[in-house]
Amino acid sequence: MNIIRLQQTESTNRHLIQLSAGRHLPEETVVVADCQTEGRGQGSNAWESESGKNLTFSILLYPTFVKGAEQFGISKAVALAVCDFVAQYADSVTVKWPNDVYAGDRKITGILVENFMEGARVTKTIAGIGVNINQEQFVGDAPNPVSLYQITSRYFDLENCLHRILQRIADRYLQLRTTPETLHNDYIRRLYRFNEWKTYCADGERFEARIIGVNRYGMLELRTADNSIRTFGFKEVETIIP
């Protein structure tokens, strides 16, 4: 495995995108940084990570076996891989759709998957992953972060954690290639607040619904109180916290 280590970078995703532009790097090339100054989450979200305390890295994949319309499978594989790792130390580890990893009701991992297409297939993926490991406190405006240290009251060896997560990614990536239906079923079983009645808001409308699944295109499926099924893309619906 080709691991590139940086003391500091704006974004490991951006760095790896630039490195891989115009040349073929080995699959599973990883860029890991002690400090990421402009780490991003989904959309416009920022990612808080104290320098030297957590894992911030990106991995390069070539999932040419994945159709563009089904590219959400890559996000499922990466999110489940991190779940597999975190679940060794925390209870109630789930994936908050589309791919944040939660321990209980607190966010421990942010993931940003960027796919590159040629025709109808994905040719390259860069998955950026931030895992809160040894950070003792958070000072940003994120509402619910948590670290492994806060959960377990002990510090972790970051290098060991990195290699264990990378192995989990390799395992789930193989599952995506060979048994995608099993991967999908694992993802559904890990969904945060699956089948729980909650209040949602979409286009200014509030309604009661429960998560019943995520379709092959990555759309969230909700069953409403009148037994109808509604589907939403990312940022099209939000949960109303009482």
C-alpha positions in Angstrom: 0.0 0.0 0.0 1.3 3.4 -1.0 0.9 5.8 2.0 1.9 9.5 1.6 2.3 11.3 4.8 1.9 15.0 5.2 2.4 17.2 8.2 -0.2 19.7 7.0 -2.5 20.2 4.0 -5.6 22.1 3.2 -7.5 18.9 2.3 -6.3 15.3 1.8 -9.0 14.9 -0.9 -7.8 17.9 -2.8 -4.2 16.8 -2.4 -4.9 13.3 -3.7 -7.0 14.6 -6.6 -4.1 16.8 -7.7 -1.6 13.9 -7.3 -3.8 11.6 -9.4 -4.6 14.1 -12.2 -2.9 13.0 -15.4 -1.1 10.0 -14.0 -2.0 6.5 -12.7 -1.3 6.0 -9.0 -1.6 2.6 -7.5 -5.1 1.7 -6.2 -5.4 2.2 -2.4 -2.9 5.1 -2.5 -3.5 6.9 0.8 -2.8 10.5 1.8 -2.8 11.0 5.5 -2.2 14.4 7.2 -1.4 15.3 10.8 -3.3 18.6 10.3 -5.9 19.4 7.7 -6.7 23.1 7.5 -9.7 23.0 5.3 -11.2 19.6 5.9 -14.7 19.3 4.3 -17.7 17.2 5.0 -20.8 16.8 2.9 -22.0 20.0 1.1 -20.5 23.1 2.8 -19.9 21.5 6.1 -16.4 21.9 7.7 -14.6 19.2 9.7 -13.0 20.1 13.1 -9.9 18.0 13.9 -7.2 18.9 16.4 -3.7 18.6 14.9 -2.0 15.3 15.7 -5.0 13.9 17.6 -7.2 12.3 15.0 -7.1 10.5 11.6 -7.6 12.6 8.5 -6.9 10.8 5.3 -8.0 10.0 1.8 -7.8 6.8 -0.2 -7.8 6.3 -4.0 -9.9 3.5 -5.5 -10.6 2.5 -9.1 -14.1 0.9 -8.9 -14.6 0.5 -12.6 -17.0 -2.4 -11.9 -19.5 0.1 -10.5 -22.2 1.7 -12.7 -22.5 5.4 -12.4 -26.2 5.1 -11.4 -25.2 2.8 -8.5 -22.1 4.8 -7.2 -23.7 5.1 -3.8 -22.5 1.6 -3.2 -19.0 3.0 -2.7 -20.2 5.3 0.1 -21.9 2.3 1.7 -18.7 0.3 1.6 -16.5 3.1 3.1 -19.0 4.0 5.8 -19.5 0.4 6.9 -15.7 -0.1 7.0 -15.4 2.7 9.5 -18.4 1.3 11.4 -16.6 -2.0 11.7 -13.6 -0.3 13.3 -15.5 2.0 15.7 -17.9 -0.8 16.8 -14.9 -2.5 18.4 -14.8 0.2 21.1 -18.3 1.8 21.2 -21.9 0.7 21.4 -24.8 1.7 19.1 -22.5 2.4 16.1 -24.6 3.4 13.1 -24.5 5.2 9.7 -26.5 8.4 9.6 -27.5 8.7 6.0 -25.7 9.2 3.7 -22.4 8.2 5.4 -21.7 9.9 8.7 -20.7 7.4 11.4 -22.4 7.8 14.8 -21.7 6.4 18.2 -25.1 6.7 20.0 -26.4 10.1 19.0 -22.9 11.6 18.5 -20.9 11.9 15.3 -17.5 10.3 15.4 -16.7 10.1 11.6 -17.2 12.3 8.6 -16.8 10.9 5.1 -16.6 12.7 1.7 -16.7 10.5 -1.3 -15.8 12.1 -4.7 -16.4 9.9 -7.8 -15.1 10.5 -11.3 -17.0 9.2 -14.3 -16.3 8.2 -17.8 -19.4 7.2 -19.7 -21.7 5.1 -17.6 -19.0 3.9 -15.1 -17.1 5.2 -12.2 -13.4 5.3 -13.1 -11.9 6.8 -10.0 -13.0 7.4 -6.4 -11.3 9.5 -3.7 -12.8 8.9 -0.3 -11.9 11.4 2.4 -12.3 10.1 6.0 -12.0 12.0 9.3 -12.2 9.9 12.4 -12.1 11.4 15.9 -9.7 9.4 17.9 -7.7 11.1 20.7 -9.4 14.6 20.8 -10.4 15.4 24.4 -12.7 18.3 23.6 -14.3 20.1 20.7 -14.6 23.8 20.4 -16.3 24.3 17.0 -20.0 24.8 16.4 -20.7 21.2 15.4 -23.6 20.1 17.6 -22.6 16.6 18.6 -19.0 15.4 18.0 -17.4 12.6 20.0 -14.0 10.8 19.9 -12.9 7.4 20.9 -11.0 8.9 23.7 -14.2 10.5 25.1 -16.0 7.1 24.8 -13.3 4.9 26.3 -11.1 7.3 28.4 -8.0 6.0 26.7 -5.6 7.1 24.0 -5.1 5.1 20.8 -2.1 4.6 18.5 -3.1 6.5 15.3 -0.8 4.4 13.0 -2.4 1.2 14.3 -5.9 2.7 13.9 -5.1 3.8 10.3 -4.0 0.3 9.2 -6.9 -1.4 10.8 -9.4 1.0 9.1 -7.7 0.5 5.7 -8.0 -3.3 6.1 -11.7 -2.8 6.9 -12.0 -0.7 3.7 -10.3 -3.4 1.7 -12.8 -6.0 3.1 -15.9 -3.9 2.4 -14.6 -2.9 -1.1 -14.2 -6.6 -1.9 -17.8 -7.1 -0.7 -19.0 -4.3 -3.0 -17.4 -6.2 -5.9 -18.5 -9.7 -5.1 -21.7 -9.5 -2.9 -23.2 -6.0 -3.2 -26.6 -7.2 -2.0 -25.1 -8.4 1.3 -23.3 -5.0 1.6 -26.6 -3.2 1.0 -28.4 -5.3 3.7 -25.5 -4.6 6.2 -25.9 -0.9 5.4 -29.7 -0.9 6.0 -29.2 -2.8 9.3 -26.7 -0.1 10.4 -28.9 2.9 9.5 -29.2 5.5 12.3 -32.8 5.9 13.5 -34.0 3.1 11.2 -37.7 2.5 11.5 -38.1 5.1 14.3 -40.9 7.7 14.0 -39.5 11.2 13.7 -40.6 14.6 12.5 -39.1 15.6 9.1 -39.2 18.7 7.1 -39.0 19.0 3.3 -39.8 22.1 1.2 -41.2 23.8 4.3 -43.6 20.9 5.0 -43.3 19.1 8.4 -44.5 15.5 8.5 -44.1 12.3 10.6 -42.3 9.4 9.0 -39.9 6.6 9.6 -36.8 5.5 7.6 -37.5 2.2 5.8 -34.5 2.1 3.6 -32.1 3.6 1.0 -32.6 2.7 -2.6 -29.8 1.7 -5.0 -29.3 5.3 -6.1 -28.7 6.5 -2.5 -32.1 8.1 -2.0 -33.5 8.0 1.5 -36.9 6.2 1.7 -39.4 7.3 4.3 -42.8 5.9 5.1 -45.2 8.5 6.3 -48.1 8.3 8.8 -50.6 7.8 5.9 -48.5 4.8 4.7 -47.1 6.5 1.6 -43.4 6.2 0.7 -41.4 9.3 -0.1 -37.8 9.4 -1.4 -35.3 12.2 -0.9 -31.8 13.1 -2.1 -29.1 14.5 0.1 -30.1 17.9 1.7 -33.7 17.5 0.4 -35.0 16.5 3.9 -34.0 17.1 7.5 -35.0 15.7 10.8 -36.6 18.2 13.2 -35.0 17.8 16.7 -37.5 18.5 19.5 
